[in-house]
Amino acid sequence: MVSVLQLHDLDLENDWVKRRVAMGWLVHVFRGVYGIGHPPRTRRGWYVAALLAGGERSVLSHTTAAAVHELLRPSRQVHLTVPRTAKGIEGIRTHRPRTLRPDDVGVVDGLRVTSPARTLIDLADFRKRRMLERAIDQAEFHRLHLPLGEVHDRIHRRPRSRLLRSVIAWHVAGSTITESEAEELFLEVVRRAGLPSPITQLGMWGRRRDFVWPAQRVVVEIDGRQAHDRDGAFERDALRDAEVVINGHRPLRFTRRAVKFDQAYVELALRAVLESGY
């Protein structure tokens, strides 16, 4: 990636840039930013291009920063925090906060990015409880320093902060870690149905189980396509379920497809097992 300003620093004028664009040597990515020979081919390439478009004082933020810190899965939309006087950039979601403290900004893998604490504060703007819980869980999983007490003190006057304050007060860090999109969807089904909350990724009998209800003695596993397509998957799943039964629990298994496209069935089956009492 290269910006027009960088090309000008090399004494290359606008006419030179226009000719190279016409020849296909430079490919337009964002305003004033070009790919050399091709557009970005990696997620990091898009992040670099966004930072070049935003200028020296820009910083990756919100869900993009969360993806860089591995707090959330990457999304297609790139979020960038820029100075309040900066213009918008087509193709980038820009944010102009009133204040951005020096300790709100750091560098990860060569990318300017908001700190984990500031990123969590910004995520409150989306008003999604599960997004905030997952970010806190992943910070715990990756052993990333996330000063929740400091975050709580900073947001007491911030609009849209009530949900984040509630999550900080009630959510136990690391208690709902999930490892796939299907597991996230399944957890949403459980919560939407008003069913008891499970323990996630719990080690039992030498293996990690996806979801466990200790009081009801129920263990649920989610089969993703990648794991299920491997040789020996059927035998492995049967062994895991047998271990659950031998230890006095009831196994229940859902496919990724069922969790994504047949949630009514998933809820009905899970409710029946949890409420059966045997």
C-alpha positions as a printed NumPy array, in Angstrom:
array([[  0.   ,   0.   ,   0.   ],
       [  1.158,   3.533,  -0.713],
       [ -0.391,   6.971,  -0.274],
       [ -0.205,   9.977,  -2.57 ],
       [  1.625,  11.871,   0.176],
       [  4.287,   9.173,   0.312],
       [  4.695,   9.37 ,  -3.474],
       [  4.999,  13.153,  -3.272],
       [  7.737,  12.727,  -0.654],
       [  9.606,  10.795,  -3.356],
       [  9.189,  13.792,  -5.707],
       [  6.633,  11.932,  -7.837],
       [  4.006,  14.379,  -9.097],
       [  0.292,  13.869,  -9.68 ],
       [  0.793,  13.346, -13.44 ],
       [  3.153,  10.447, -12.698],
       [  0.537,   8.939, -10.35 ],
       [ -2.252,   9.329, -12.94 ],
       [ -0.194,   7.603, -15.62 ],
       [  0.597,   4.646, -13.342],
       [ -3.075,   4.342, -12.418],
       [ -4.008,   4.286, -16.111],
       [ -1.378,   1.618, -16.722],
       [ -2.67 ,  -0.508, -13.826],
       [  0.538,  -0.214, -11.835],
       [ -1.342,   1.606,  -9.088],
       [ -4.802,   0.353,  -8.054],
       [ -7.168,   2.686,  -6.196],
       [ -8.114,   1.436,  -2.702],
       [ -9.241,   4.486,  -0.683],
       [ -9.046,   8.222,  -1.331],
       [ -5.379,   9.004,  -1.88 ],
       [ -4.294,   5.393,  -1.274],
       [ -3.238,   2.816,  -3.853],
       [ -2.188,  -0.781,  -3.977],
       [  0.99 ,  -1.447,  -5.93 ],
       [ -0.132,  -3.744,  -8.727],
       [ -3.206,  -5.069,  -6.917],
       [ -5.681,  -4.239,  -4.138],
       [ -5.056,  -5.559,  -0.607],
       [ -4.968,  -9.356,  -0.48 ],
       [ -4.973,  -9.696,   3.295],
       [ -7.001,  -8.213,   6.123],
       [ -3.881,  -6.497,   7.422],
       [ -3.413,  -4.913,   3.993],
       [ -6.833,  -3.279,   4.258],
       [ -5.983,  -2.027,   7.739],
       [ -2.724,  -0.492,   6.502],
       [ -4.578,   1.157,   3.613],
       [ -7.196,   2.582,   6.006],
       [ -4.512,   4.071,   8.251],
       [ -2.805,   5.64 ,   5.246],
       [ -6.136,   7.13 ,   4.146],
       [ -6.821,   8.509,   7.605],
       [ -3.447,  10.154,   8.073],
       [ -0.873,  10.18 ,  10.86 ],
       [ -3.403,  10.81 ,  13.666],
       [ -5.84 ,   8.085,  12.628],
       [ -6.172,   4.845,  14.59 ],
       [ -8.036,   1.579,  14.036],
       [-10.924,   1.395,  16.501],
       [-14.22 ,  -0.23 ,  17.497],
       [-14.76 ,  -3.718,  16.003],
       [-11.632,  -3.407,  13.838],
       [ -9.48 ,  -2.764,  16.902],
       [-11.27 ,  -5.61 ,  18.671],
       [-10.319,  -7.927,  15.794],
       [ -6.669,  -6.812,  15.96 ],
       [ -6.639,  -7.537,  19.722],
       [ -8.429, -10.877,  19.036],
       [-11.382,  -9.823,  21.175],
       [-13.875, -10.319,  18.327],
       [-13.89 , -11.987,  14.941],
       [-13.   ,  -9.674,  12.045],
       [-15.805,  -7.967,  10.149],
       [-15.835,  -6.567,   6.624],
       [-16.367,  -2.98 ,   7.78 ],
       [-13.19 ,  -1.115,   8.734],
       [-13.596,   1.343,  11.621],
       [-11.187,   4.244,  11.981],
       [-11.007,   6.98 ,  14.603],
       [ -9.857,  10.268,  13.103],
       [ -9.487,  13.896,  14.305],
       [-12.747,  15.813,  14.622],
       [-11.83 ,  18.061,  11.684],
       [-11.034,  15.172,   9.319],
       [-13.201,  14.454,   6.294],
       [-15.093,  11.228,   5.795],
       [-13.493,   8.439,   3.757],
       [-15.593,   6.409,   1.357],
       [-15.444,   2.724,   2.245],
       [-14.366,   3.35 ,   5.858],
       [-16.564,   3.944,   8.915],
       [-14.957,   6.963,  10.576],
       [-15.44 ,   8.101,  14.183],
       [-14.597,  11.484,  15.702],
       [-14.576,  11.25 ,  19.511],
       [-14.32 ,  14.332,  21.672],
       [-11.288,  12.983,  23.479],
       [ -8.684,  10.302,  22.813],
       [ -6.094,  10.04 ,  25.559],
       [ -2.464,   9.168,  24.752],
       [ -2.847,   5.87 ,  26.618],
       [ -5.897,   5.066,  24.471],
       [ -3.617,   4.379,  21.507],
       [ -1.024,   1.655,  21.018],
       [  0.69 ,  -0.331,  18.283],
       [ -0.053,  -3.994,  17.539],
       [  1.769,  -5.746,  14.689],
       [  2.811,  -2.365,  13.348],
       [ -0.78 ,  -1.047,  13.309],
       [ -1.974,   1.993,  15.263],
       [ -4.94 ,   0.739,  17.257],
       [ -6.998,   1.766,  20.263],
       [ -6.036,   0.107,  23.545],
       [ -8.092,  -2.863,  24.8  ],
       [ -9.745,  -0.635,  27.427],
       [-10.654,   2.085,  24.939],
       [-11.808,  -0.54 ,  22.447],
       [-14.233,  -1.986,  24.997],
       [-15.595,   1.5  ,  25.701],
       [-16.137,   2.085,  21.974],
       [-17.876,  -1.282,  21.56 ],
       [-20.594,  -0.03 ,  23.923],
       [-21.805,   2.179,  21.04 ],
       [-23.185,  -0.922,  19.301],
       [-25.483,  -1.758,  22.259],
       [-24.921,  -5.516,  21.97 ],
       [-24.535,  -7.287,  25.282],
       [-23.088, -10.477,  23.837],
       [-20.477,  -8.506,  21.884],
       [-19.25 ,  -6.927,  25.137],
       [-19.287, -10.241,  27.005],
       [-17.341, -11.966,  24.254],
       [-14.727,  -9.2  ,  24.196],
       [-14.204,  -9.559,  27.952],
       [-14.074, -13.356,  27.662],
       [-11.511, -13.257,  24.882],
       [ -9.351, -10.798,  26.805],
       [ -9.327, -13.309,  29.649],
       [ -8.607, -16.204,  27.266],
       [ -5.67 , -14.405,  25.625],
       [ -4.474, -13.063,  28.998],
       [ -4.773,  -9.536,  27.695],
       [ -4.748,  -6.821,  30.356],
       [ -8.209,  -5.261,  30.443],
       [ -8.675,  -2.967,  33.469],
       [-12.432,  -3.259,  33.948],
       [-12.405,  -1.06 ,  37.044],
       [-10.778,   1.743,  35.09 ],
       [-13.215,   1.251,  32.214],
       [-16.162,   1.45 ,  34.615],
       [-14.857,   4.704,  36.111],
       [-14.402,   6.281,  32.676],
       [-17.864,   5.558,  31.299],
       [-20.094,   6.807,  34.118],
       [-21.011,   9.924,  32.099],
       [-20.726,   8.447,  28.631],
       [-23.909,   8.027,  26.547],
       [-24.899,   4.413,  25.884],
       [-22.771,   3.22 ,  28.801],
       [-25.513,   1.627,  30.907],
       [-25.245,  -1.733,  29.147],
       [-21.453,  -1.84 ,  29.491],
       [-21.694,  -0.975,  33.192],
       [-24.143,  -3.839,  33.626],
       [-21.855,  -6.298,  31.801],
       [-18.853,  -5.266,  33.898],
       [-20.896,  -5.623,  37.082],
       [-22.439,  -9.032,  36.359],
       [-20.407, -10.89 ,  33.749],
       [-17.659, -13.198,  34.973],
       [-14.662, -12.891,  32.642],
       [-14.013, -16.13 ,  30.791],
       [-17.318, -17.732,  31.754],
       [-18.84 , -17.868,  28.255],
       [-15.895, -18.451,  25.939],
       [-16.917, -19.942,  22.588],
       [-14.734, -21.192,  19.762],
       [-16.873, -20.885,  16.64 ],
       [-19.712, -18.997,  14.994],
       [-22.002, -21.99 ,  15.542],
       [-21.295, -21.976,  19.287],
       [-22.061, -18.252,  19.419],
       [-25.371, -18.843,  17.636],
       [-26.209, -21.689,  19.992],
       [-25.59 , -19.474,  23.021],
       [-27.903, -16.874,  21.506],
       [-30.613, -19.547,  21.139],
       [-30.234, -20.489,  24.808],
       [-30.527, -16.9  ,  25.991],
       [-33.386, -15.955,  23.699],
       [-35.332, -18.996,  24.912],
       [-34.806, -18.02 ,  28.549],
       [-33.139, -21.36 ,  29.345],
       [-30.599, -21.777,  32.151],
       [-27.13 , -20.538,  31.256],
       [-24.529, -23.237,  30.581],
       [-20.861, -23.383,  31.459],
       [-18.81 , -23.148,  28.271],
       [-15.618, -24.973,  27.32 ],
       [-15.568, -26.949,  30.57 ],
       [-12.941, -29.651,  31.026],
       [-14.611, -32.964,  31.937],
       [-13.165, -36.493,  31.853],
       [-10.028, -35.384,  30.081],
       [-11.752, -33.427,  27.305],
       [-13.17 , -29.953,  26.837],
       [-16.951, -29.919,  26.419],
       [-18.722, -27.161,  24.489],
       [-21.666, -26.539,  26.841],
       [-22.445, -28.099,  30.209],
       [-25.434, -27.79 ,  32.565],
       [-24.087, -29.383,  35.785],
       [-27.38 , -29.215,  37.709],
       [-29.307, -30.89 ,  34.898],
       [-26.344, -33.18 ,  34.073],
       [-26.541, -32.305,  30.377],
       [-23.631, -31.932,  27.944],
       [-24.117, -30.359,  24.509],
       [-21.583, -30.553,  21.68 ],
       [-21.722, -28.531,  18.438],
       [-20.435, -30.281,  15.322],
       [-18.763, -27.937,  12.857],
       [-18.283, -28.987,   9.254],
       [-14.483, -28.865,   9.462],
       [-14.323, -31.218,  12.444],
       [-17.072, -33.491,  11.161],
       [-15.529, -33.999,   7.739],
       [-12.307, -35.461,   9.108],
       [-11.69 , -39.207,   9.037],
       [-12.756, -40.904,  12.227],
       [-15.164, -38.124,  13.218],
       [-18.064, -40.557,  13.718],
       [-16.015, -42.816,  16.004],
       [-14.645, -39.849,  17.923],
       [-18.119, -38.377,  18.501],
       [-19.466, -41.74 ,  19.638],
       [-16.625, -42.07 ,  22.138],
       [-17.214, -38.565,  23.512],
       [-20.932, -39.273,  23.943],
       [-20.208, -42.625,  25.612],
       [-17.948, -40.867,  28.131],
       [-20.803, -38.505,  28.967],
       [-23.251, -41.374,  29.524],
       [-20.792, -43.45 ,  31.568],
       [-20.342, -40.507,  33.919],
       [-24.063, -40.102,  34.521],
       [-24.805, -37.228,  32.174],
       [-26.971, -36.901,  29.064],
       [-25.283, -36.014,  25.759],
       [-26.94 , -33.861,  23.121],
       [-25.334, -33.034,  19.802],
       [-26.308, -30.41 ,  17.19 ],
       [-24.811, -29.731,  13.782],
       [-23.68 , -26.304,  12.688],
       [-26.416, -26.328,  10.036],
       [-29.162, -26.998,  12.597],
       [-27.93 , -24.232,  14.897],
       [-27.85 , -21.777,  12.011],
       [-30.973, -22.698,  10.041],
       [-33.28 , -24.657,  12.372],
       [-33.082, -22.85 ,  15.691],
       [-36.676, -23.712,  16.62 ],
       [-35.762, -27.406,  16.567],
       [-32.596, -26.766,  18.586],
       [-34.537, -24.85 ,  21.222],
       [-37.291, -27.499,  21.396],
       [-34.839, -30.401,  21.784],
       [-32.69 , -28.595,  24.344],
       [-35.683, -27.482,  26.403],
       [-37.066, -31.031,  26.434],
       [-33.79 , -32.464,  27.755],
       [-33.17 , -29.721,  30.321],
       [-36.711, -29.863,  31.701],
       [-37.194, -33.638,  31.563],
       [-35.717, -34.144,  35.037],
       [-34.259, -37.591,  34.456]])
